[in-house]
Amino acid sequence: MRILLAIAGLAGALHASPHQKSPRAAIAGAPAPAARPDATTSLPAGPPVQAGPPQPRPQPLPVPPRRFGRFDLDMPFAQLRGMPDLTDCAAALAAPAGHAECALPRAPDNLARVQIAWEETRTGSELTALRLLFDPQLAPPLTDLEWQLTRGWGPPLLEQLRREHDQKFFTLQWEDADHRATLEAQAPRDQASRATAVVLERKPVPLSGEFASLHPKPFANFRIRWIRRIDWEGQMHAVLWGTSLTPAQEAMGEQSATWVTQRNYVGIWKLEPASGTRPRRWKPLWERITGGDDDEQPQRVLYVDARDVTGDGVQDVIVELSCETCGATADELIVKTIRAGKLVDLLAKRDLYRAKVELGSGQLRIREPEGEDDQGLTVSTYAYDRGKGAFVLAREERTAAPGR
């Protein structure tokens, strides 16, 4: 009976589950159903991603630090001289070289005055420095102006803070191969600093070519103002004029603290040919150094030029020196040249009084006022004597002052 009941139960179970279970291997080998196009979209395979540091964005090149507001250090000097804002300074800017301070009309750059320095070159006058002074009432905050300049010139290369008593002074500086820009600011110690000036100056150019081996070092901070080549009797010579002042200090003129202590240099050098034991070299023939503690009567070199003043077609060297209180007038005049390989004085005049020198072909004219009140003028004319090989006094005249 138990056997019959077991057989009956087995038959019922087989009738209740007619489908057989599929093996795991059969399921794995079956093809997957196709995806519906409206449900999924296949993407093309992209290139493999390489891990690495993020690439920085290219930064714009900084602007050369040569321009601020309405002024550009690289502008031609004739263009600067013709600016309508500098009309009142036309007389001062007429000189071939010098420095001047000019008032400015109000403009968006908030500048009130400009101090200018320029030098004479073979191609004409050239700007060497611009010191742009802000109107104290409209001067921008240091932080604002620094941010604006950094956007164009990049980060400053020099940041300096100096304190004197209850005042603080900030100096920020930018430069490239040819220009240097300085931002000056100051304020009382417990107040926010405001900009006082932006200084644009030209950097010194190192000597090159035949002058590369010429290395005069008459004093510290020596800067070459200009150099001229002169061929005397088939031999190469050089006339060199230098100073201890920077272009910015030249622009400030008598207002600069270093103006009184400045040093100047002028020299005539000769290039000696090479020998069996040494290469060719530069040798000084004549040098004049002014300023310094050893100078009992301080002088400065006012003017240097190389031109033919004798009328023989050969260049001569003219040097004007000024005393400490002479301003833009001369108290000494030197004219030199080379004859038969030797240095010759064509004219040497000392103890001049506030003299103005006029150069002509074969003659020199020196104008000196009489007395401190300009009571009149003494005009001395020197003519070149070919027999003596020097300038001699041709005539001397005295003229009354205008209105007397």
Disulfide bonds with the S-S distance in Angstrom:
Cys89-Cys102 2.04
Cys323-Cys326 1.76
